[in-house]
Amino acid sequence: MANNKKFLNKYFSFAYWKNFLAGTATRRRLTENFLSLSILQALNYLLPLVTFPYLVRILGPEKYGLISFAQAFIKYFSIFTDYGFNLTATREISINREDNKKVNEIFSSVMTVKLLLGAISAVVLTLFLILVPKFEKDWVIYVFTFGMVLGNIMFPVWFFQGMEKMKYITILNIVSKGIFTICIFVFIRGKSDYLYVPLINSLGYLVAGVLSLGIAFKNFGVRLTLPTIENIKRQLREGWYIFISNISISLYTTSNTFFLGLFTNNTIVGYYSAAEKIVKAVEGLLTPISQTVYPYISKLAGESKEKALSLIRKLAKLVGGGSFVISLILLILAGPIVNLVLGSQYQQSIIVLRILAFLPFIVGLSNIFGIQTMLTFNFKKAFSRIYISAGLLNISLALILLPIYQHIGISIAMLTTEIFVTTYMFFYLRRRGIKIFGRKLDH
């Protein structure tokens, strides 16, 4: 009788079915977001799988290297205008998404700051193009590439992630990638057409940006209002440590291509950036998992730290195991991959790909330790400090290795720095009583 009573109390109570339905809705939302981002990533691979081999062959290492150098330079402006909002604003929107007034306040403040930062970026770019001979020579390609920054400013990825409506990110990115893919085959027929590549790329970003704002206004009822100075200051304070971290990260990611362009030539940049593009594409396989769970983990941590840590622990095993296998395949098949994707002009890219092969595994773990754990539990200062240290380490290694070994040296610097970041994060969390790998998680 006692067991029957317990059964009835459990399965016929309002609280049980409320929790069950809530859990089902959460699982359905996470599954939908994961599938949306997975579709996006699949297209991110399928479309470049068509355009990337075509471009590197048509343009050759020199012109492809020039375009990569321009993108690396303009990437600094994207980092500047993104500030730390892709993480901090995502978290704020996620926590407050039921409060329309608060959502409008966050949206307006973030967009205002991004527009101001975009205006500053345009002025700085103009000064570079006027005063620095290296940039003045190919000024058109930098102006065309800057369209990517404008598109990024308009596209509130952080808003859709915070609302956990990743399907819009998927659709809009498909539009952007689709425009780029079609236009590449229509307009790029020889080396002399290289100037059209950044223009076409920027066009895709701008179209996606305009459409995304339309969706935010129409489907979510977002309204732009004039933010208070205090709200602008608060957004800048919230994003500061992430911004510094992003700048520091760029010192050993984007900056490696930039350094090569400054100290070597466009052909060497082409060898390195082509191989790095393959590695980055493989790393992107893990992006849907990270983008899907981060808003959920942030919200879950506010309710139960133990539940959040339990999910992080499972995620670490999944990402760690999967990315290790992927990295091993990259290492073993580096030669055939380069010959198939890049062609015979890029034999110097094989050694770069072999050196960088284990980055998907290393970066996958650092994402779990850093973004999913350290940021979730508000270790922002330590997170920032780790990346500042990593940036300084990479610059030091690059200055030593780049003059002697060029693209090989910069690859070694990159790998060493990523290992440093992941190891530092792992031991920092252990010192704070958080054991990602172990029998028990203490916090």
TORKE-896142 format. One record per residue (C-alpha): z, y, x; residue in one letter. Coordinates in steps of 0.05 Angstrom, whole numbers, plus 5000, padded with zeros to 4 digits. Last residue first. Example, Ala and Ser with C-alpha at 12.3 -4.5 7.8 and 13.67 -1.06 7.14 Angstrom:
2
   c3   c2   c1 resn
 5143 4979 5273    s
 5156 4910 5246    a
END
This chain:
443
   c3   c2   c1 resn
 4877 5473 5651    h
 4878 5399 5665    d
 4820 5352 5656    l
 4836 5279 5664    k
 4800 5218 5692    r
 4757 5256 5741    g
 4694 5297 5749    f
 4699 5367 5719    i
 4769 5374 5745    k
 4798 5442 5725    i
 4865 5456 5757    g
 4848 5525 5783    r
 4842 5496 5854    r
 4794 5444 5826    r
 4752 5499 5795    l
 4746 5535 5862    y
 4729 5469 5896    f
 4668 5457 5851    f
 4646 5530 5852    m
 4645 5532 5928    y
 4607 5466 5933    t
 4554 5490 5883    t
 4544 5557 5917    v
 4542 5529 5988    f
 4491 5476 5969    i
 4447 5531 5939    e
 4453 5571 6003    t
 4433 5513 6048    t
 4372 5498 6005    l
 4348 5570 6006    m
 4358 5579 6081    a
 4320 5514 6094    i
 4262 5539 6051    s
 4263 5607 6087    i
 4256 5570 6153    g
 4198 5527 6129    i
 4161 5588 6102    h
 4168 5626 6170    q
 4197 5580 6223    y
 4214 5629 6279    i
 4217 5697 6246    p
 4244 5666 6181    l
 4302 5626 6212    l
 4350 5679 6237    i
 4338 5735 6187    l
 4333 5684 6131    a
 4400 5652 6151    l
 4436 5719 6149    s
 4402 5739 6084    i
 4420 5672 6053    n
 4493 5678 6073    l
 4498 5749 6045    l
 4469 5725 5979    g
 4516 5665 5977    a
 4577 5709 5989    s
 4555 5755 5932    i
 4543 5694 5890    y
 4613 5667 5900    i
 4645 5735 5889    r
 4610 5743 5822    s
 4636 5676 5796    f
 4705 5693 5823    a
 4704 5759 5785    k
 4677 5726 5722    k
 4729 5671 5718    f
 4731 5683 5642    n
 4739 5612 5618    f
 4668 5607 5591    t
 4642 5643 5653    l
 4672 5593 5701    m
 4655 5531 5659    t
 4585 5534 5629    q
 4558 5588 5674    i
 4588 5567 5741    g
 4607 5493 5744    f
 4553 5469 5696    i
 4500 5515 5725    n
 4521 5496 5795    s
 4510 5423 5777    l
 4438 5435 5753    g
 4425 5479 5814    v
 4442 5422 5861    i
 4402 5369 5823    f
 4342 5414 5811    p
 4347 5438 5884    l
 4339 5368 5913    f
 4264 5375 5927    a
 4269 5442 5963    l
 4259 5413 6033    i
 4205 5364 6009    r
 4169 5419 5970    l
 4168 5464 6031    v
 4141 5408 6075    i
 4084 5396 6025    i
 4067 5471 6018    s
 4032 5472 6086    q
 3978 5426 6057    q
 3960 5482 6008    y
 3884 5489 6015    q
 3875 5415 5997    s
 3895 5424 5924    g
 3954 5454 5888    l
 3971 5405 5832    v
 3943 5339 5856    l
 3949 5350 5931    n
 4018 5381 5924    v
 4043 5324 5879    i
 4013 5270 5924    p
 4051 5298 5984    g
 4118 5311 5950    a
 4121 5242 5918    l
 4186 5216 5951    i
 4223 5283 5949    l
 4202 5302 5879    l
 4221 5233 5853    i
 4290 5240 5884    l
 4299 5307 5852    s
 4283 5280 5783    i
 4332 5222 5791    v
 4387 5270 5813    f
 4371 5317 5755    s
 4383 5262 5704    g
 4450 5239 5733    g
 4479 5308 5744    g
 4456 5335 5677    v
 4485 5278 5636    l
 4549 5271 5677    k
 4561 5346 5677    a
 4548 5351 5602    l
 4601 5299 5588    k
 4652 5339 5628    r
 4631 5405 5596    i
 4642 5374 5527    l
 4713 5352 5546    s
 4726 5421 5576    l
 4707 5455 5510    a
 4750 5407 5470    k
 4810 5420 5516    e
 4801 5495 5513    k
 4805 5494 5437    s
 4785 5548 5388    e
 4761 5603 5435    g
 4732 5549 5480    a
 4689 5525 5422    l
 4655 5593 5415    k
 4637 5596 5489    s
 4617 5522 5488    i
 4571 5535 5429    y
 4538 5596 5461    p
 4528 5557 5526    y
 4505 5491 5494    v
 4434 5507 5475    t
 4415 5551 5535    q
 4441 5500 5585    s
 4409 5439 5552    i
 4343 5475 5541    p
 4343 5498 5614    t
 4348 5430 5647    l
 4273 5417 5648    l
 4267 5486 5679    g
 4289 5458 5745    e
 4223 5420 5747    v
 4183 5484 5736    a
 4225 5518 5790    k
 4208 5463 5839    v
 4133 5468 5825    i
 4136 5544 5831    k
 4173 5537 5897    e
 4114 5498 5925    a
 4065 5553 5904    a
 4113 5608 5927    s
 4118 5579 5998    y
 4045 5567 6013    y
 4024 5632 5979    g
 4075 5674 6016    v
 4046 5646 6081    i
 3978 5669 6058    t
 4004 5738 6037    n
 4030 5754 6107    n
 4093 5750 6148    t
 4153 5797 6150    f
 4149 5836 6085    l
 4116 5782 6043    g
 4164 5729 6069    l
 4223 5774 6052    f
 4197 5783 5980    f
 4187 5709 5970    t
 4258 5697 5995    n
 4283 5756 5955    s
 4268 5723 5888    t
 4316 5666 5902    t
 4366 5679 5957    y
 4382 5753 5948    l
 4364 5745 5875    s
 4428 5707 5864    i
 4467 5766 5892    s
 4432 5813 5842    i
 4448 5764 5786    n
 4521 5759 5808    s
 4526 5835 5811    i
 4498 5837 5740    f
 4545 5782 5717    i
 4604 5822 5745    y
 4580 5886 5711    w
 4562 5858 5643    g
 4627 5872 5607    e
 4635 5940 5641    r
 4565 5962 5623    l
 4575 5939 5551    q
 4640 5977 5548    r
 4609 6040 5575    k
 4555 6038 5522    i
 4607 6026 5468    n
 4648 6085 5494    e
 4587 6131 5495    i
 4577 6115 5421    t
 4515 6078 5399    p
 4460 6111 5358    l
 4439 6060 5307    t
 4386 6006 5308    l
 4389 5961 5248    r
 4389 5885 5247    v
 4373 5854 5179    g
 4366 5785 5209    f
 4296 5767 5185    n
 4264 5836 5184    k
 4296 5874 5242    f
 4305 5815 5290    a
 4236 5787 5271    i
 4202 5854 5284    g
 4239 5861 5350    l
 4214 5792 5371    s
 4142 5810 5352    l
 4142 5871 5398    v
 4171 5832 5456    g
 4124 5772 5448    a
 4064 5819 5450    v
 4091 5855 5511    l
 4105 5791 5550    y
 4036 5763 5536    g
 4003 5828 5557    l
 4044 5828 5621    s
 4014 5761 5642    n
 3944 5785 5626    i
 3953 5847 5669    l
 3986 5807 5725    p
 3925 5760 5727    v
 3871 5814 5717    y
 3879 5841 5788    l
 3859 5773 5816    y
 3788 5778 5787    d
 3755 5786 5855    s
 3780 5716 5874    k
 3735 5685 5821    g
 3727 5668 5747    r
 3791 5696 5716    i
 3773 5729 5649    f
 3763 5674 5597    v
 3803 5618 5631    f
 3862 5664 5645    i
 3857 5696 5576    c
 3869 5631 5540    i
 3930 5612 5581    t
 3962 5680 5580    f
 3955 5688 5504    i
 3983 5618 5493    g
 4042 5631 5540    k
 4062 5693 5501    s
 4052 5660 5432    v
 4089 5598 5455    i
 4144 5644 5480    n
 4149 5676 5412    l
 4154 5609 5376    i
 4207 5580 5423    t
 4250 5643 5424    i
 4247 5643 5348    y
 4268 5570 5347    k
 4329 5588 5388    m
 4367 5612 5328    k
 4438 5603 5354    e
 4457 5675 5333    m
 4479 5686 5405    g
 4415 5655 5431    q
 4373 5698 5385    f
 4409 5761 5408    f
 4408 5743 5482    w
 4333 5732 5479    v
 4326 5805 5456    p
 4252 5815 5475    f
 4240 5890 5482    m
 4268 5897 5552    i
 4232 5834 5574    n
 4165 5861 5551    g
 4176 5926 5589    l
 4194 5886 5652    v
 4133 5842 5646    m
 4090 5905 5640    g
 4112 5921 5712    f
 4060 5870 5736    t
 4003 5917 5717    f
 4035 5975 5755    v
 4048 5930 5816    y
 3976 5904 5816    i
 3949 5975 5812    v
 3990 6000 5871    w
 3956 5953 5921    d
 3953 6000 5981    k
 4010 6044 5956    e
 4058 5985 5961    f
 4048 5972 6035    k
 4042 6047 6048    p
 4112 6064 6018    v
 4119 6135 5990    l
 4076 6139 5927    i
 4082 6068 5902    l
 4156 6064 5920    f
 4170 6130 5884    l
 4134 6106 5821    t
 4174 6041 5821    l
 4239 6080 5824    v
 4218 6124 5765    v
 4197 6064 5723    a
 4263 6028 5739    s
 4304 6088 5716    i
 4267 6088 5650    a
 4279 6013 5643    g
 4354 6023 5656    l
 4357 6073 5599    l
 4319 6025 5554    l
 4366 5968 5572    k
 4427 6011 5557    v
 4400 6030 5489    t
 4382 5958 5473    m
 4453 5934 5491    v
 4488 5988 5450    s
 4443 5978 5389    s
 4450 5903 5388    f
 4526 5904 5398    i
 4536 5955 5342    e
 4488 5918 5296    n
 4526 5853 5308    v
 4592 5887 5295    k
 4568 5914 5228    k
 4538 5847 5209    n
 4603 5808 5222    d
 4587 5734 5218    e
 4554 5735 5286    r
 4616 5761 5321    n
 4632 5705 5370    i
 4559 5687 5383    s
 4537 5760 5388    i
 4591 5772 5440    e
 4573 5710 5481    r
 4499 5725 5480    t
 4515 5797 5499    a
 4553 5773 5561    t
 4503 5720 5582    l
 4434 5749 5574    n
 4468 5817 5578    f
 4486 5816 5651    g
 4438 5872 5673    y
 4373 5850 5641    d
 4345 5917 5662    t
 4365 5909 5735    f
 4343 5836 5738    i
 4276 5855 5709    s
 4271 5912 5759    f
 4284 5864 5817    y
 4231 5817 5788    k
 4180 5872 5801    i
 4184 5856 5876    f
 4180 5781 5867    a
 4122 5789 5818    q
 4085 5833 5869    a
 4097 5781 5924    f
 4072 5725 5879    s
 4009 5764 5863    i
 3997 5775 5938    l
 4010 5702 5953    g
 3959 5680 5901    y
 3910 5727 5934    k
 3923 5696 6003    e
 3934 5623 5983    p
 3868 5616 5945    g
 3851 5654 5880    l
 3809 5601 5846    i
 3850 5541 5872    r
 3918 5571 5859    v
 3895 5596 5791    l
 3866 5530 5765    y
 3926 5489 5788    p
 3972 5539 5752    f
 3930 5546 5688    t
 3929 5474 5660    v
 3997 5450 5682    l
 4019 5521 5668    p
 4006 5506 5594    l
 4038 5436 5594    l
 4100 5456 5632    y
 4122 5516 5592    n
 4097 5479 5531    l
 4148 5424 5544    a
 4200 5477 5558    q
 4187 5510 5491    l
 4189 5443 5455    i
 4255 5428 5490    s
 4282 5497 5469    l
 4267 5482 5396    s
 4294 5411 5402    l
 4359 5436 5432    f
 4367 5490 5380    n
 4354 5441 5323    e
 4402 5391 5353    t
 4456 5444 5362    l
 4447 5467 5291    r
 4449 5396 5263    r
 4511 5380 5304    r
 4545 5442 5279    t
 4526 5428 5207    a
 4551 5357 5213    t
 4617 5380 5242    g
 4626 5431 5186    a
 4610 5377 5136    l
 4662 5330 5166    f
 4714 5385 5173    n
 4706 5405 5099    k
 4705 5332 5079    w
 4771 5318 5114    y
 4805 5383 5090    a
 4787 5370 5017    f
 4822 5302 5019    s
 4791 5239 4992    f
 4778 5205 5059    y
 4845 5217 5092    k
 4894 5215 5035    n
 4859 5155 5004    l
 4861 5116 5070    f
 4934 5135 5083    k
 4951 5111 5013    k
 4914 5046 5024    n
 4951 5035 5089    n
 5018 5048 5056    a
 5000 5000 5000    m
END
